[in-house]
Amino acid sequence: MTTSSVIYSDIEDGWEGIGNIQANPMFADEEAENFQLTPISPCVNFGTPDTTGLNLPLLDLLGNPRIYDNRIDLGCYEYQDVSSDDQEEVVGSYQLSAYPNPFNNSGHNRNAFTTISFELAEQSNGSLSVFNLKGQMIKKWDLVNLSKGENSIIWDGKDSNSNSVPSGIYFYQLRTSDTVQTKKMMLIK
């Protein structure tokens, strides 16, 4: 006899296990097969708080980061608080880039660095985060009272504990009250 263990799921008729719920997932439009979560869905930010070793894909089926607000949602789509209709307009207002990209150890001091630049349409608060390929946040800057226009952060290739990170692909994500934008960069040593 095989026994199954299910955790952090929304299962009709319920299922015993850690983090399991039995609730209407409140999809955007089930009849039209739009299974994105609505803002009031009980599945938003209800996934496992520890994604270590889960080998989750970095992006959901729509290309959104799987880790959002430091938790994952239950389901195949992350609720991003931006509708797909609004996303083009929002992304167009927030220019986000890293230069140089790829970046590597430069100069005689052997410090790896890249400048992450972003242009804001209005004064804003938010955060800038760097994630590894596993979707783990490795560095975060809280951004307070950012001015309208061009802003930038210099990343030295170190994590939040001041440890150098290995060569590889990283994702940097800008979050403000009205947008989330994620792009890819590469560190080569």
C-alpha positions as CSV (number, residue, x, y, z in Angstrom):
1,M,0.0,0.0,0.0
2,T,1.4,3.4,-1.0
3,T,0.8,6.4,1.2
4,S,0.7,9.9,-0.2
5,S,1.6,13.1,1.7
6,V,0.2,16.3,0.4
7,I,1.2,19.7,1.8
8,Y,0.3,23.3,1.0
9,S,-2.6,22.6,-1.3
10,D,-6.2,23.6,-1.8
11,I,-8.0,20.3,-2.2
12,E,-11.7,19.8,-2.7
13,D,-13.2,17.9,0.2
14,G,-10.0,18.6,2.2
15,W,-6.8,16.6,2.9
16,E,-4.9,16.2,6.1
17,G,-1.4,17.7,6.0
18,I,0.6,20.8,6.7
19,G,-0.8,24.0,5.1
20,N,-3.6,22.3,3.3
21,I,-6.9,24.3,2.9
22,Q,-10.3,23.5,1.6
23,A,-11.6,26.7,0.0
24,N,-12.9,28.2,-3.2
25,P,-9.6,29.3,-5.0
26,M,-11.5,32.3,-6.5
27,F,-10.1,32.2,-10.0
28,A,-10.5,35.2,-12.2
29,D,-12.8,33.4,-14.7
30,E,-13.1,29.7,-14.5
31,E,-15.7,29.5,-17.4
32,A,-13.2,31.3,-19.7
33,E,-10.4,29.0,-18.3
34,N,-8.7,32.0,-16.7
35,F,-7.2,30.3,-13.7
36,Q,-5.3,33.3,-12.4
37,L,-6.0,34.1,-8.7
38,T,-8.0,37.1,-7.7
39,P,-6.8,39.5,-5.0
40,I,-9.1,38.0,-2.4
41,S,-8.2,34.3,-3.2
42,P,-7.3,32.3,-0.1
43,C,-4.4,30.8,-2.2
44,V,-2.5,34.1,-2.5
45,N,0.7,33.9,-0.4
46,F,-0.5,30.6,1.1
47,G,2.2,28.3,-0.3
48,T,5.1,26.9,1.7
49,P,7.2,29.6,3.4
50,D,10.4,27.6,2.8
51,T,11.1,26.8,-0.9
52,T,14.6,25.5,-0.2
53,G,15.3,22.3,-2.2
54,L,11.9,22.3,-3.9
55,N,13.5,22.9,-7.4
56,L,10.5,25.2,-8.3
57,P,10.6,26.8,-11.7
58,L,11.7,30.4,-11.4
59,L,8.7,31.6,-13.3
60,D,5.1,30.7,-13.4
61,L,3.2,29.8,-16.6
62,L,2.7,33.5,-17.4
63,G,6.4,34.3,-16.9
64,N,5.9,35.9,-13.5
65,P,8.4,35.2,-10.7
66,R,7.2,32.2,-8.5
67,I,8.4,33.9,-5.4
68,Y,6.3,37.0,-4.7
69,D,6.2,38.7,-1.3
70,N,8.6,36.0,-0.1
71,R,6.0,33.3,-0.4
72,I,4.5,31.3,-3.3
73,D,0.9,31.1,-4.2
74,L,-1.0,27.8,-4.4
75,G,-1.5,27.1,-8.1
76,C,0.4,27.6,-11.4
77,Y,0.0,31.4,-11.5
78,E,1.4,33.9,-9.1
79,Y,-1.0,36.7,-8.2
80,Q,1.0,39.8,-9.2
81,D,-1.5,42.6,-8.3
82,V,-1.2,43.8,-12.0
83,S,-3.6,42.6,-14.6
84,S,-2.1,41.5,-17.9
85,D,-4.0,44.4,-19.6
86,D,-2.3,46.9,-17.3
87,Q,1.2,45.2,-17.4
88,E,2.3,46.6,-20.8
89,E,1.4,50.2,-19.7
90,V,3.1,49.8,-16.3
91,V,6.2,48.2,-17.7
92,G,6.5,50.9,-20.3
93,S,6.5,53.6,-17.5
94,Y,9.3,51.9,-15.5
95,Q,12.5,51.5,-17.4
96,L,14.6,48.8,-15.7
97,S,18.1,47.7,-16.8
98,A,21.5,46.6,-15.5
99,Y,24.9,47.7,-16.9
100,P,27.2,46.1,-17.5
101,N,25.3,42.9,-18.2
102,P,26.9,40.4,-18.0
103,F,29.2,41.7,-15.4
104,N,32.4,40.3,-14.0
105,N,35.3,41.0,-11.7
106,S,36.7,44.3,-12.8
107,G,39.8,46.3,-12.1
108,H,42.6,45.4,-9.6
109,N,40.3,45.3,-6.6
110,R,38.5,42.2,-8.0
111,N,35.1,43.6,-6.9
112,A,32.2,42.5,-9.2
113,F,29.6,45.1,-9.7
114,T,26.8,46.2,-11.9
115,T,24.6,49.3,-11.8
116,I,20.8,48.5,-11.8
117,S,19.0,51.6,-13.1
118,F,15.3,52.3,-13.1
119,E,13.3,55.3,-14.2
120,L,10.1,56.1,-12.2
121,A,7.1,57.9,-13.5
122,E,6.4,59.4,-10.0
123,Q,7.9,59.5,-6.5
124,S,7.6,56.1,-5.0
125,N,8.5,53.6,-2.3
126,G,9.4,50.1,-3.1
127,S,12.2,47.5,-3.1
128,L,14.8,46.1,-5.4
129,S,15.7,42.4,-5.0
130,V,18.1,40.0,-6.6
131,F,17.1,36.3,-6.9
132,N,19.1,33.2,-7.8
133,L,17.9,30.6,-10.3
134,K,16.2,28.7,-7.5
135,G,14.1,31.8,-6.8
136,Q,15.7,32.5,-3.5
137,M,16.1,36.1,-2.6
138,I,19.8,36.8,-2.0
139,K,19.9,40.6,-1.7
140,K,17.2,43.2,-1.1
141,W,17.2,47.0,-0.9
142,D,14.3,48.8,0.6
143,L,13.7,52.0,-1.4
144,V,12.1,54.9,0.4
145,N,11.0,58.2,-1.2
146,L,12.6,57.5,-4.5
147,S,12.4,60.6,-6.8
148,K,10.6,60.7,-10.1
149,G,13.0,60.0,-12.9
150,E,16.3,58.1,-13.0
151,N,17.5,56.1,-10.0
152,S,20.2,53.5,-9.6
153,I,21.7,50.9,-7.2
154,I,25.1,49.4,-7.5
155,W,25.3,45.7,-6.7
156,D,28.7,44.3,-5.8
157,G,27.9,40.7,-6.5
158,K,27.4,39.9,-2.8
159,D,24.4,38.5,-0.8
160,S,22.8,40.1,2.2
161,N,25.5,38.6,4.4
162,S,28.3,40.2,2.4
163,N,29.3,36.9,0.9
164,S,30.3,36.8,-2.8
165,V,27.8,34.9,-4.9
166,P,28.9,32.4,-7.5
167,S,28.9,32.9,-11.3
168,G,25.6,32.4,-12.9
169,I,22.2,33.9,-13.9
170,Y,20.4,36.2,-11.5
171,F,17.1,38.0,-11.7
172,Y,16.6,41.5,-10.4
173,Q,13.1,42.7,-9.5
174,L,11.8,46.2,-9.0
175,R,8.6,46.5,-6.9
176,T,6.7,49.7,-6.2
177,S,3.2,50.3,-5.1
178,D,1.9,49.9,-8.7
179,T,4.4,47.7,-10.5
180,V,6.6,44.6,-10.4
181,Q,9.2,44.2,-13.1
182,T,11.8,41.4,-13.3
183,K,14.8,41.1,-15.6
184,K,17.7,38.8,-16.0
185,M,21.5,39.4,-15.5
186,M,24.6,37.3,-15.5
187,L,27.6,37.3,-13.2
188,I,30.8,35.9,-14.7
189,K,33.9,35.3,-12.6
